[in-house]
């Protein structure tokens, strides 16, 4: 099971202040202004006895117009993205205190979590497989292939598992044939909403970050 996407460490930053300053100065706006200065200088310094062909000026002016439109388009897109991100955060904030259903990481804190299974209907044998966030298998438990819900860890055994994040799936068989592993879903409480690289993200049980578009349903907490 490849869990590399769930546990990445950011690479150390090596960009210097000078590099940052150079990147900041190389914006579309500065390119546009540079183009304008160069075009003006070309017109001012051309040989009056052999002036630049008018078709060349036409092509350059067309390029000038394209650069101007590109700058305006980039500014407009940046503004639109900022507004959409704000709207996502505002809308998702209504889920704080609610429970969302998803198939991602479960935050174990010593208790027992109910999972909803998606076992193949033809399966006659199944096992719940537990992985840590490095992708290493840490536990395997036989389960009823007809069960629609299961609990992990079993009631009263939560303290036997170290607190932290885990990923679970079900492996099943039909006779001797191995079937495709399936995910299990569970509900988790939303404690915070943050803005991630891809938009709004939900902080679940104070540990798990879930993209807002990865949840399956939302419900009020069950007492």
PyMOL CGO cylinders between C-alpha atoms (Angstrom):
from pymol import cmd
from pymol.cgo import CYLINDER

trace = [
    CYLINDER, 0.00, 0.00, 0.00, 1.58, 3.33, -1.11, 0.3, 1, 1, 1, 1, 1, 1,
    CYLINDER, 1.58, 3.33, -1.11, 1.04, 5.94, 1.55, 0.3, 1, 1, 1, 1, 1, 1,
    CYLINDER, 1.04, 5.94, 1.55, 3.81, 8.32, 0.50, 0.3, 1, 1, 1, 1, 1, 1,
    CYLINDER, 3.81, 8.32, 0.50, 1.29, 11.04, -0.35, 0.3, 1, 1, 1, 1, 1, 1,
    CYLINDER, 1.29, 11.04, -0.35, -0.05, 11.05, 3.20, 0.3, 1, 1, 1, 1, 1, 1,
    CYLINDER, -0.05, 11.05, 3.20, 3.27, 11.68, 4.95, 0.3, 1, 1, 1, 1, 1, 1,
    CYLINDER, 3.27, 11.68, 4.95, 5.65, 14.17, 3.30, 0.3, 1, 1, 1, 1, 1, 1,
    CYLINDER, 5.65, 14.17, 3.30, 8.36, 16.31, 4.85, 0.3, 1, 1, 1, 1, 1, 1,
    CYLINDER, 8.36, 16.31, 4.85, 8.94, 19.74, 3.35, 0.3, 1, 1, 1, 1, 1, 1,
    CYLINDER, 8.94, 19.74, 3.35, 12.39, 20.23, 1.83, 0.3, 1, 1, 1, 1, 1, 1,
    CYLINDER, 12.39, 20.23, 1.83, 14.55, 22.90, 3.54, 0.3, 1, 1, 1, 1, 1, 1,
    CYLINDER, 14.55, 22.90, 3.54, 14.40, 26.30, 1.88, 0.3, 1, 1, 1, 1, 1, 1,
    CYLINDER, 14.40, 26.30, 1.88, 17.61, 27.30, 0.10, 0.3, 1, 1, 1, 1, 1, 1,
    CYLINDER, 17.61, 27.30, 0.10, 16.47, 30.46, -1.72, 0.3, 1, 1, 1, 1, 1, 1,
    CYLINDER, 16.47, 30.46, -1.72, 18.55, 33.53, -0.79, 0.3, 1, 1, 1, 1, 1, 1,
    CYLINDER, 18.55, 33.53, -0.79, 17.22, 37.06, -0.28, 0.3, 1, 1, 1, 1, 1, 1,
    CYLINDER, 17.22, 37.06, -0.28, 18.91, 38.12, -3.53, 0.3, 1, 1, 1, 1, 1, 1,
    CYLINDER, 18.91, 38.12, -3.53, 17.15, 35.34, -5.45, 0.3, 1, 1, 1, 1, 1, 1,
    CYLINDER, 17.15, 35.34, -5.45, 13.82, 36.38, -3.92, 0.3, 1, 1, 1, 1, 1, 1,
    CYLINDER, 13.82, 36.38, -3.92, 14.41, 40.01, -4.91, 0.3, 1, 1, 1, 1, 1, 1,
    CYLINDER, 14.41, 40.01, -4.91, 15.28, 39.00, -8.48, 0.3, 1, 1, 1, 1, 1, 1,
    CYLINDER, 15.28, 39.00, -8.48, 12.16, 36.80, -8.74, 0.3, 1, 1, 1, 1, 1, 1,
    CYLINDER, 12.16, 36.80, -8.74, 9.98, 39.62, -7.44, 0.3, 1, 1, 1, 1, 1, 1,
    CYLINDER, 9.98, 39.62, -7.44, 11.39, 42.08, -10.01, 0.3, 1, 1, 1, 1, 1, 1,
    CYLINDER, 11.39, 42.08, -10.01, 10.76, 39.64, -12.90, 0.3, 1, 1, 1, 1, 1, 1,
    CYLINDER, 10.76, 39.64, -12.90, 7.00, 40.12, -12.80, 0.3, 1, 1, 1, 1, 1, 1,
    CYLINDER, 7.00, 40.12, -12.80, 4.76, 40.42, -15.88, 0.3, 1, 1, 1, 1, 1, 1,
    CYLINDER, 4.76, 40.42, -15.88, 4.33, 44.14, -15.10, 0.3, 1, 1, 1, 1, 1, 1,
    CYLINDER, 4.33, 44.14, -15.10, 8.11, 44.80, -15.15, 0.3, 1, 1, 1, 1, 1, 1,
    CYLINDER, 8.11, 44.80, -15.15, 8.40, 42.84, -18.44, 0.3, 1, 1, 1, 1, 1, 1,
    CYLINDER, 8.40, 42.84, -18.44, 5.64, 45.01, -19.89, 0.3, 1, 1, 1, 1, 1, 1,
    CYLINDER, 5.64, 45.01, -19.89, 7.36, 48.25, -18.85, 0.3, 1, 1, 1, 1, 1, 1,
    CYLINDER, 7.36, 48.25, -18.85, 10.72, 47.00, -20.20, 0.3, 1, 1, 1, 1, 1, 1,
    CYLINDER, 10.72, 47.00, -20.20, 9.11, 46.17, -23.55, 0.3, 1, 1, 1, 1, 1, 1,
    CYLINDER, 9.11, 46.17, -23.55, 7.62, 49.67, -23.73, 0.3, 1, 1, 1, 1, 1, 1,
    CYLINDER, 7.62, 49.67, -23.73, 10.97, 51.35, -23.03, 0.3, 1, 1, 1, 1, 1, 1,
    CYLINDER, 10.97, 51.35, -23.03, 12.74, 49.22, -25.64, 0.3, 1, 1, 1, 1, 1, 1,
    CYLINDER, 12.74, 49.22, -25.64, 10.12, 49.97, -28.28, 0.3, 1, 1, 1, 1, 1, 1,
    CYLINDER, 10.12, 49.97, -28.28, 10.29, 53.71, -27.57, 0.3, 1, 1, 1, 1, 1, 1,
    CYLINDER, 10.29, 53.71, -27.57, 14.10, 53.66, -27.74, 0.3, 1, 1, 1, 1, 1, 1,
    CYLINDER, 14.10, 53.66, -27.74, 13.97, 51.81, -31.07, 0.3, 1, 1, 1, 1, 1, 1,
    CYLINDER, 13.97, 51.81, -31.07, 11.68, 54.43, -32.61, 0.3, 1, 1, 1, 1, 1, 1,
    CYLINDER, 11.68, 54.43, -32.61, 13.79, 57.32, -31.25, 0.3, 1, 1, 1, 1, 1, 1,
    CYLINDER, 13.79, 57.32, -31.25, 17.09, 55.91, -32.48, 0.3, 1, 1, 1, 1, 1, 1,
    CYLINDER, 17.09, 55.91, -32.48, 16.14, 54.51, -35.86, 0.3, 1, 1, 1, 1, 1, 1,
    CYLINDER, 16.14, 54.51, -35.86, 18.06, 55.66, -38.96, 0.3, 1, 1, 1, 1, 1, 1,
    CYLINDER, 18.06, 55.66, -38.96, 15.93, 58.39, -40.61, 0.3, 1, 1, 1, 1, 1, 1,
    CYLINDER, 15.93, 58.39, -40.61, 17.33, 57.38, -44.02, 0.3, 1, 1, 1, 1, 1, 1,
    CYLINDER, 17.33, 57.38, -44.02, 16.35, 53.73, -43.48, 0.3, 1, 1, 1, 1, 1, 1,
    CYLINDER, 16.35, 53.73, -43.48, 13.38, 53.74, -41.12, 0.3, 1, 1, 1, 1, 1, 1,
    CYLINDER, 13.38, 53.74, -41.12, 12.00, 50.51, -39.74, 0.3, 1, 1, 1, 1, 1, 1,
    CYLINDER, 12.00, 50.51, -39.74, 9.46, 48.84, -42.02, 0.3, 1, 1, 1, 1, 1, 1,
    CYLINDER, 9.46, 48.84, -42.02, 5.87, 49.57, -40.97, 0.3, 1, 1, 1, 1, 1, 1,
    CYLINDER, 5.87, 49.57, -40.97, 5.03, 45.87, -40.90, 0.3, 1, 1, 1, 1, 1, 1,
    CYLINDER, 5.03, 45.87, -40.90, 7.71, 45.36, -38.26, 0.3, 1, 1, 1, 1, 1, 1,
    CYLINDER, 7.71, 45.36, -38.26, 6.12, 48.09, -36.12, 0.3, 1, 1, 1, 1, 1, 1,
    CYLINDER, 6.12, 48.09, -36.12, 2.74, 46.46, -36.60, 0.3, 1, 1, 1, 1, 1, 1,
    CYLINDER, 2.74, 46.46, -36.60, 4.08, 43.12, -35.36, 0.3, 1, 1, 1, 1, 1, 1,
    CYLINDER, 4.08, 43.12, -35.36, 5.75, 44.77, -32.38, 0.3, 1, 1, 1, 1, 1, 1,
    CYLINDER, 5.75, 44.77, -32.38, 2.60, 46.70, -31.48, 0.3, 1, 1, 1, 1, 1, 1,
    CYLINDER, 2.60, 46.70, -31.48, 0.63, 43.45, -31.65, 0.3, 1, 1, 1, 1, 1, 1,
    CYLINDER, 0.63, 43.45, -31.65, 3.14, 41.91, -29.24, 0.3, 1, 1, 1, 1, 1, 1,
    CYLINDER, 3.14, 41.91, -29.24, 2.77, 44.99, -27.05, 0.3, 1, 1, 1, 1, 1, 1,
    CYLINDER, 2.77, 44.99, -27.05, -0.99, 44.47, -26.95, 0.3, 1, 1, 1, 1, 1, 1,
    CYLINDER, -0.99, 44.47, -26.95, -0.63, 40.76, -26.11, 0.3, 1, 1, 1, 1, 1, 1,
    CYLINDER, -0.63, 40.76, -26.11, 1.73, 41.54, -23.23, 0.3, 1, 1, 1, 1, 1, 1,
    CYLINDER, 1.73, 41.54, -23.23, -0.69, 44.14, -21.88, 0.3, 1, 1, 1, 1, 1, 1,
    CYLINDER, -0.69, 44.14, -21.88, -3.60, 41.71, -22.05, 0.3, 1, 1, 1, 1, 1, 1,
    CYLINDER, -3.60, 41.71, -22.05, -1.55, 38.97, -20.36, 0.3, 1, 1, 1, 1, 1, 1,
    CYLINDER, -1.55, 38.97, -20.36, -0.72, 41.30, -17.45, 0.3, 1, 1, 1, 1, 1, 1,
    CYLINDER, -0.72, 41.30, -17.45, -4.37, 42.26, -17.02, 0.3, 1, 1, 1, 1, 1, 1,
    CYLINDER, -4.37, 42.26, -17.02, -5.49, 38.62, -17.25, 0.3, 1, 1, 1, 1, 1, 1,
    CYLINDER, -5.49, 38.62, -17.25, -2.98, 37.52, -14.61, 0.3, 1, 1, 1, 1, 1, 1,
    CYLINDER, -2.98, 37.52, -14.61, -4.11, 40.28, -12.26, 0.3, 1, 1, 1, 1, 1, 1,
    CYLINDER, -4.11, 40.28, -12.26, -7.75, 39.33, -12.79, 0.3, 1, 1, 1, 1, 1, 1,
    CYLINDER, -7.75, 39.33, -12.79, -7.12, 35.62, -12.19, 0.3, 1, 1, 1, 1, 1, 1,
    CYLINDER, -7.12, 35.62, -12.19, -5.17, 36.36, -9.00, 0.3, 1, 1, 1, 1, 1, 1,
    CYLINDER, -5.17, 36.36, -9.00, -8.05, 38.49, -7.72, 0.3, 1, 1, 1, 1, 1, 1,
    CYLINDER, -8.05, 38.49, -7.72, -10.65, 35.83, -8.60, 0.3, 1, 1, 1, 1, 1, 1,
    CYLINDER, -10.65, 35.83, -8.60, -8.65, 33.04, -6.91, 0.3, 1, 1, 1, 1, 1, 1,
    CYLINDER, -8.65, 33.04, -6.91, -8.29, 35.12, -3.75, 0.3, 1, 1, 1, 1, 1, 1,
    CYLINDER, -8.29, 35.12, -3.75, -12.06, 35.71, -3.64, 0.3, 1, 1, 1, 1, 1, 1,
    CYLINDER, -12.06, 35.71, -3.64, -12.83, 32.01, -4.23, 0.3, 1, 1, 1, 1, 1, 1,
    CYLINDER, -12.83, 32.01, -4.23, -10.43, 30.96, -1.45, 0.3, 1, 1, 1, 1, 1, 1,
    CYLINDER, -10.43, 30.96, -1.45, -12.15, 33.38, 0.94, 0.3, 1, 1, 1, 1, 1, 1,
    CYLINDER, -12.15, 33.38, 0.94, -15.57, 32.03, -0.03, 0.3, 1, 1, 1, 1, 1, 1,
    CYLINDER, -15.57, 32.03, -0.03, -14.37, 28.43, 0.50, 0.3, 1, 1, 1, 1, 1, 1,
    CYLINDER, -14.37, 28.43, 0.50, -13.07, 29.21, 3.98, 0.3, 1, 1, 1, 1, 1, 1,
    CYLINDER, -13.07, 29.21, 3.98, -16.23, 31.11, 4.88, 0.3, 1, 1, 1, 1, 1, 1,
    CYLINDER, -16.23, 31.11, 4.88, -18.51, 28.30, 3.71, 0.3, 1, 1, 1, 1, 1, 1,
    CYLINDER, -18.51, 28.30, 3.71, -16.49, 25.48, 5.25, 0.3, 1, 1, 1, 1, 1, 1,
    CYLINDER, -16.49, 25.48, 5.25, -16.32, 27.27, 8.61, 0.3, 1, 1, 1, 1, 1, 1,
    CYLINDER, -16.32, 27.27, 8.61, -19.96, 26.26, 9.11, 0.3, 1, 1, 1, 1, 1, 1,
    CYLINDER, -19.96, 26.26, 9.11, -18.73, 22.66, 9.50, 0.3, 1, 1, 1, 1, 1, 1,
    CYLINDER, -18.73, 22.66, 9.50, -16.70, 23.39, 12.64, 0.3, 1, 1, 1, 1, 1, 1,
    CYLINDER, -16.70, 23.39, 12.64, -18.18, 21.25, 15.41, 0.3, 1, 1, 1, 1, 1, 1,
    CYLINDER, -18.18, 21.25, 15.41, -19.84, 18.93, 12.86, 0.3, 1, 1, 1, 1, 1, 1,
    CYLINDER, -19.84, 18.93, 12.86, -18.80, 15.39, 11.91, 0.3, 1, 1, 1, 1, 1, 1,
    CYLINDER, -18.80, 15.39, 11.91, -17.68, 14.53, 8.38, 0.3, 1, 1, 1, 1, 1, 1,
    CYLINDER, -17.68, 14.53, 8.38, -17.42, 11.09, 6.83, 0.3, 1, 1, 1, 1, 1, 1,
    CYLINDER, -17.42, 11.09, 6.83, -14.26, 10.21, 4.90, 0.3, 1, 1, 1, 1, 1, 1,
    CYLINDER, -14.26, 10.21, 4.90, -11.91, 7.30, 4.12, 0.3, 1, 1, 1, 1, 1, 1,
    CYLINDER, -11.91, 7.30, 4.12, -8.63, 8.99, 5.08, 0.3, 1, 1, 1, 1, 1, 1,
    CYLINDER, -8.63, 8.99, 5.08, -6.45, 8.92, 8.16, 0.3, 1, 1, 1, 1, 1, 1,
    CYLINDER, -6.45, 8.92, 8.16, -8.09, 8.16, 11.51, 0.3, 1, 1, 1, 1, 1, 1,
    CYLINDER, -8.09, 8.16, 11.51, -6.75, 9.96, 14.58, 0.3, 1, 1, 1, 1, 1, 1,
    CYLINDER, -6.75, 9.96, 14.58, -6.56, 7.36, 17.36, 0.3, 1, 1, 1, 1, 1, 1,
    CYLINDER, -6.56, 7.36, 17.36, -6.55, 8.75, 20.90, 0.3, 1, 1, 1, 1, 1, 1,
    CYLINDER, -6.55, 8.75, 20.90, -7.10, 5.68, 23.02, 0.3, 1, 1, 1, 1, 1, 1,
    CYLINDER, -7.10, 5.68, 23.02, -10.76, 5.09, 22.23, 0.3, 1, 1, 1, 1, 1, 1,
    CYLINDER, -10.76, 5.09, 22.23, -12.55, 2.95, 19.66, 0.3, 1, 1, 1, 1, 1, 1,
    CYLINDER, -12.55, 2.95, 19.66, -13.79, 4.20, 16.27, 0.3, 1, 1, 1, 1, 1, 1,
    CYLINDER, -13.79, 4.20, 16.27, -16.71, 2.86, 14.25, 0.3, 1, 1, 1, 1, 1, 1,
    CYLINDER, -16.71, 2.86, 14.25, -15.92, 2.17, 10.58, 0.3, 1, 1, 1, 1, 1, 1,
    CYLINDER, -15.92, 2.17, 10.58, -18.30, 1.61, 7.67, 0.3, 1, 1, 1, 1, 1, 1,
    CYLINDER, -18.30, 1.61, 7.67, -17.06, -1.20, 5.42, 0.3, 1, 1, 1, 1, 1, 1,
    CYLINDER, -17.06, -1.20, 5.42, -17.25, -1.60, 1.65, 0.3, 1, 1, 1, 1, 1, 1,
    CYLINDER, -17.25, -1.60, 1.65, -16.53, -5.32, 1.44, 0.3, 1, 1, 1, 1, 1, 1,
    CYLINDER, -16.53, -5.32, 1.44, -17.07, -7.15, -1.87, 0.3, 1, 1, 1, 1, 1, 1,
    CYLINDER, -17.07, -7.15, -1.87, -20.47, -8.91, -1.84, 0.3, 1, 1, 1, 1, 1, 1,
    CYLINDER, -20.47, -8.91, -1.84, -18.87, -12.13, -3.09, 0.3, 1, 1, 1, 1, 1, 1,
    CYLINDER, -18.87, -12.13, -3.09, -16.31, -12.27, -0.25, 0.3, 1, 1, 1, 1, 1, 1,
    CYLINDER, -16.31, -12.27, -0.25, -16.49, -15.19, 2.16, 0.3, 1, 1, 1, 1, 1, 1,
    CYLINDER, -16.49, -15.19, 2.16, -13.47, -14.13, 4.22, 0.3, 1, 1, 1, 1, 1, 1,
    CYLINDER, -13.47, -14.13, 4.22, -12.11, -10.70, 5.15, 0.3, 1, 1, 1, 1, 1, 1,
    CYLINDER, -12.11, -10.70, 5.15, -9.46, -9.04, 7.29, 0.3, 1, 1, 1, 1, 1, 1,
    CYLINDER, -9.46, -9.04, 7.29, -9.09, -5.47, 8.54, 0.3, 1, 1, 1, 1, 1, 1,
    CYLINDER, -9.09, -5.47, 8.54, -5.53, -4.28, 7.87, 0.3, 1, 1, 1, 1, 1, 1,
    CYLINDER, -5.53, -4.28, 7.87, -4.08, -1.33, 9.83, 0.3, 1, 1, 1, 1, 1, 1,
    CYLINDER, -4.08, -1.33, 9.83, -1.12, 0.78, 8.60, 0.3, 1, 1, 1, 1, 1, 1,
    CYLINDER, -1.12, 0.78, 8.60, 0.80, 3.58, 10.26, 0.3, 1, 1, 1, 1, 1, 1,
    CYLINDER, 0.80, 3.58, 10.26, 1.58, 6.77, 8.35, 0.3, 1, 1, 1, 1, 1, 1,
    CYLINDER, 1.58, 6.77, 8.35, 4.83, 5.36, 6.95, 0.3, 1, 1, 1, 1, 1, 1,
    CYLINDER, 4.83, 5.36, 6.95, 2.85, 2.61, 5.19, 0.3, 1, 1, 1, 1, 1, 1,
    CYLINDER, 2.85, 2.61, 5.19, 4.01, -0.13, 7.56, 0.3, 1, 1, 1, 1, 1, 1,
    CYLINDER, 4.01, -0.13, 7.56, 1.42, -2.75, 8.52, 0.3, 1, 1, 1, 1, 1, 1,
    CYLINDER, 1.42, -2.75, 8.52, 0.89, -2.68, 12.30, 0.3, 1, 1, 1, 1, 1, 1,
    CYLINDER, 0.89, -2.68, 12.30, -2.13, -4.96, 12.77, 0.3, 1, 1, 1, 1, 1, 1,
    CYLINDER, -2.13, -4.96, 12.77, -4.44, -7.40, 10.99, 0.3, 1, 1, 1, 1, 1, 1,
    CYLINDER, -4.44, -7.40, 10.99, -7.78, -8.63, 12.32, 0.3, 1, 1, 1, 1, 1, 1,
    CYLINDER, -7.78, -8.63, 12.32, -10.27, -11.17, 10.87, 0.3, 1, 1, 1, 1, 1, 1,
    CYLINDER, -10.27, -11.17, 10.87, -13.72, -9.62, 10.41, 0.3, 1, 1, 1, 1, 1, 1,
    CYLINDER, -13.72, -9.62, 10.41, -17.16, -10.77, 9.33, 0.3, 1, 1, 1, 1, 1, 1,
    CYLINDER, -17.16, -10.77, 9.33, -17.36, -10.27, 5.52, 0.3, 1, 1, 1, 1, 1, 1,
    CYLINDER, -17.36, -10.27, 5.52, -21.07, -9.50, 5.86, 0.3, 1, 1, 1, 1, 1, 1,
    CYLINDER, -21.07, -9.50, 5.86, -20.55, -6.77, 8.47, 0.3, 1, 1, 1, 1, 1, 1,
    CYLINDER, -20.55, -6.77, 8.47, -21.60, -3.27, 7.46, 0.3, 1, 1, 1, 1, 1, 1,
    CYLINDER, -21.60, -3.27, 7.46, -19.80, -1.64, 10.38, 0.3, 1, 1, 1, 1, 1, 1,
    CYLINDER, -19.80, -1.64, 10.38, -16.84, -2.65, 12.55, 0.3, 1, 1, 1, 1, 1, 1,
    CYLINDER, -16.84, -2.65, 12.55, -14.98, -1.09, 15.48, 0.3, 1, 1, 1, 1, 1, 1,
    CYLINDER, -14.98, -1.09, 15.48, -11.24, -0.58, 15.77, 0.3, 1, 1, 1, 1, 1, 1,
    CYLINDER, -11.24, -0.58, 15.77, -9.63, -1.11, 18.17, 0.3, 1, 1, 1, 1, 1, 1,
    CYLINDER, -9.63, -1.11, 18.17, -12.14, -3.51, 19.69, 0.3, 1, 1, 1, 1, 1, 1,
    CYLINDER, -12.14, -3.51, 19.69, -14.12, -2.16, 22.63, 0.3, 1, 1, 1, 1, 1, 1,
    CYLINDER, -14.12, -2.16, 22.63, -11.93, -1.97, 25.71, 0.3, 1, 1, 1, 1, 1, 1,
    CYLINDER, -11.93, -1.97, 25.71, -8.67, -2.42, 23.75, 0.3, 1, 1, 1, 1, 1, 1,
    CYLINDER, -8.67, -2.42, 23.75, -8.03, 1.19, 22.73, 0.3, 1, 1, 1, 1, 1, 1,
    CYLINDER, -8.03, 1.19, 22.73, -5.21, 1.62, 25.23, 0.3, 1, 1, 1, 1, 1, 1,
    CYLINDER, -5.21, 1.62, 25.23, -3.26, -1.22, 23.60, 0.3, 1, 1, 1, 1, 1, 1,
    CYLINDER, -3.26, -1.22, 23.60, -2.68, 0.89, 20.46, 0.3, 1, 1, 1, 1, 1, 1,
    CYLINDER, -2.68, 0.89, 20.46, -0.33, 3.88, 20.44, 0.3, 1, 1, 1, 1, 1, 1,
    CYLINDER, -0.33, 3.88, 20.44, -2.02, 7.22, 19.86, 0.3, 1, 1, 1, 1, 1, 1,
    CYLINDER, -2.02, 7.22, 19.86, -1.52, 8.76, 16.41, 0.3, 1, 1, 1, 1, 1, 1,
    CYLINDER, -1.52, 8.76, 16.41, -2.71, 8.54, 12.82, 0.3, 1, 1, 1, 1, 1, 1,
    CYLINDER, -2.71, 8.54, 12.82, -3.57, 5.30, 11.04, 0.3, 1, 1, 1, 1, 1, 1,
    CYLINDER, -3.57, 5.30, 11.04, -4.95, 4.18, 7.68, 0.3, 1, 1, 1, 1, 1, 1,
    CYLINDER, -4.95, 4.18, 7.68, -7.22, 1.16, 7.38, 0.3, 1, 1, 1, 1, 1, 1,
    CYLINDER, -7.22, 1.16, 7.38, -8.42, -1.04, 4.55, 0.3, 1, 1, 1, 1, 1, 1,
    CYLINDER, -8.42, -1.04, 4.55, -10.13, -4.41, 4.09, 0.3, 1, 1, 1, 1, 1, 1,
    CYLINDER, -10.13, -4.41, 4.09, -8.58, -7.34, 2.27, 0.3, 1, 1, 1, 1, 1, 1,
    CYLINDER, -8.58, -7.34, 2.27, -11.04, -10.04, 1.26, 0.3, 1, 1, 1, 1, 1, 1,
    CYLINDER, -11.04, -10.04, 1.26, -11.19, -13.39, -0.53, 0.3, 1, 1, 1, 1, 1, 1,
    CYLINDER, -11.19, -13.39, -0.53, -13.75, -15.41, -2.41, 0.3, 1, 1, 1, 1, 1, 1,
    CYLINDER, -13.75, -15.41, -2.41, -12.63, -18.96, -1.86, 0.3, 1, 1, 1, 1, 1, 1,
    CYLINDER, -12.63, -18.96, -1.86, -8.93, -18.88, -2.72, 0.3, 1, 1, 1, 1, 1, 1,
    CYLINDER, -8.93, -18.88, -2.72, -9.24, -15.83, -4.98, 0.3, 1, 1, 1, 1, 1, 1,
    CYLINDER, -9.24, -15.83, -4.98, -7.91, -12.57, -3.52, 0.3, 1, 1, 1, 1, 1, 1,
    CYLINDER, -7.91, -12.57, -3.52, -10.23, -9.62, -4.18, 0.3, 1, 1, 1, 1, 1, 1,
    CYLINDER, -10.23, -9.62, -4.18, -9.27, -5.96, -4.59, 0.3, 1, 1, 1, 1, 1, 1,
    CYLINDER, -9.27, -5.96, -4.59, -8.69, -4.24, -1.22, 0.3, 1, 1, 1, 1, 1, 1,
    CYLINDER, -8.69, -4.24, -1.22, -11.43, -1.81, -0.22, 0.3, 1, 1, 1, 1, 1, 1,
    CYLINDER, -11.43, -1.81, -0.22, -11.47, 1.30, 1.94, 0.3, 1, 1, 1, 1, 1, 1,
    CYLINDER, -11.47, 1.30, 1.94, -13.34, 1.87, 5.18, 0.3, 1, 1, 1, 1, 1, 1,
    CYLINDER, -13.34, 1.87, 5.18, -15.06, 5.14, 6.10, 0.3, 1, 1, 1, 1, 1, 1,
    CYLINDER, -15.06, 5.14, 6.10, -15.47, 6.83, 9.45, 0.3, 1, 1, 1, 1, 1, 1,
    CYLINDER, -15.47, 6.83, 9.45, -16.79, 10.06, 10.96, 0.3, 1, 1, 1, 1, 1, 1,
    CYLINDER, -16.79, 10.06, 10.96, -14.49, 12.63, 12.55, 0.3, 1, 1, 1, 1, 1, 1,
    CYLINDER, -14.49, 12.63, 12.55, -15.12, 15.98, 14.23, 0.3, 1, 1, 1, 1, 1, 1,
    CYLINDER, -15.12, 15.98, 14.23, -14.10, 19.21, 12.49, 0.3, 1, 1, 1, 1, 1, 1,
    CYLINDER, -14.10, 19.21, 12.49, -12.08, 21.42, 14.83, 0.3, 1, 1, 1, 1, 1, 1,
    CYLINDER, -12.08, 21.42, 14.83, -10.73, 24.01, 12.39, 0.3, 1, 1, 1, 1, 1, 1,
    CYLINDER, -10.73, 24.01, 12.39, -10.80, 25.15, 8.76, 0.3, 1, 1, 1, 1, 1, 1,
    CYLINDER, -10.80, 25.15, 8.76, -7.57, 26.34, 7.09, 0.3, 1, 1, 1, 1, 1, 1,
    CYLINDER, -7.57, 26.34, 7.09, -6.50, 27.44, 3.63, 0.3, 1, 1, 1, 1, 1, 1,
    CYLINDER, -6.50, 27.44, 3.63, -4.23, 24.85, 2.00, 0.3, 1, 1, 1, 1, 1, 1,
    CYLINDER, -4.23, 24.85, 2.00, -2.43, 24.77, -1.33, 0.3, 1, 1, 1, 1, 1, 1,
    CYLINDER, -2.43, 24.77, -1.33, -5.50, 23.32, -3.05, 0.3, 1, 1, 1, 1, 1, 1,
    CYLINDER, -5.50, 23.32, -3.05, -8.17, 25.33, -1.22, 0.3, 1, 1, 1, 1, 1, 1,
    CYLINDER, -8.17, 25.33, -1.22, -10.04, 24.87, 2.06, 0.3, 1, 1, 1, 1, 1, 1,
    CYLINDER, -10.04, 24.87, 2.06, -8.88, 22.02, 4.30, 0.3, 1, 1, 1, 1, 1, 1,
    CYLINDER, -8.88, 22.02, 4.30, -10.57, 20.63, 7.41, 0.3, 1, 1, 1, 1, 1, 1,
    CYLINDER, -10.57, 20.63, 7.41, -8.64, 19.85, 10.59, 0.3, 1, 1, 1, 1, 1, 1,
    CYLINDER, -8.64, 19.85, 10.59, -10.22, 16.71, 12.06, 0.3, 1, 1, 1, 1, 1, 1,
    CYLINDER, -10.22, 16.71, 12.06, -9.85, 15.69, 15.70, 0.3, 1, 1, 1, 1, 1, 1,
    CYLINDER, -9.85, 15.69, 15.70, -6.98, 18.17, 15.97, 0.3, 1, 1, 1, 1, 1, 1,
    CYLINDER, -6.98, 18.17, 15.97, -4.66, 15.99, 13.85, 0.3, 1, 1, 1, 1, 1, 1,
    CYLINDER, -4.66, 15.99, 13.85, -5.86, 15.07, 10.36, 0.3, 1, 1, 1, 1, 1, 1,
    CYLINDER, -5.86, 15.07, 10.36, -5.95, 17.55, 7.44, 0.3, 1, 1, 1, 1, 1, 1,
    CYLINDER, -5.95, 17.55, 7.44, -8.68, 16.69, 4.94, 0.3, 1, 1, 1, 1, 1, 1,
    CYLINDER, -8.68, 16.69, 4.94, -9.34, 18.61, 1.67, 0.3, 1, 1, 1, 1, 1, 1,
    CYLINDER, -9.34, 18.61, 1.67, -12.90, 19.93, 1.77, 0.3, 1, 1, 1, 1, 1, 1,
    CYLINDER, -12.90, 19.93, 1.77, -13.71, 18.14, -1.50, 0.3, 1, 1, 1, 1, 1, 1,
    CYLINDER, -13.71, 18.14, -1.50, -12.66, 14.74, -0.06, 0.3, 1, 1, 1, 1, 1, 1,
    CYLINDER, -12.66, 14.74, -0.06, -15.47, 14.42, 2.48, 0.3, 1, 1, 1, 1, 1, 1,
    CYLINDER, -15.47, 14.42, 2.48, -18.45, 12.21, 1.73, 0.3, 1, 1, 1, 1, 1, 1,
    CYLINDER, -18.45, 12.21, 1.73, -21.11, 13.58, 4.07, 0.3, 1, 1, 1, 1, 1, 1,
    CYLINDER, -21.11, 13.58, 4.07, -21.66, 15.92, 7.02, 0.3, 1, 1, 1, 1, 1, 1,
    CYLINDER, -21.66, 15.92, 7.02, -23.77, 15.30, 10.11, 0.3, 1, 1, 1, 1, 1, 1,
    CYLINDER, -23.77, 15.30, 10.11, -24.42, 16.74, 13.53, 0.3, 1, 1, 1, 1, 1, 1,
    CYLINDER, -24.42, 16.74, 13.53, -22.55, 15.01, 16.37, 0.3, 1, 1, 1, 1, 1, 1,
    CYLINDER, -22.55, 15.01, 16.37, -24.40, 11.99, 17.76, 0.3, 1, 1, 1, 1, 1, 1,
    CYLINDER, -24.40, 11.99, 17.76, -24.73, 12.21, 21.54, 0.3, 1, 1, 1, 1, 1, 1,
]
cmd.load_cgo(trace, "trace")
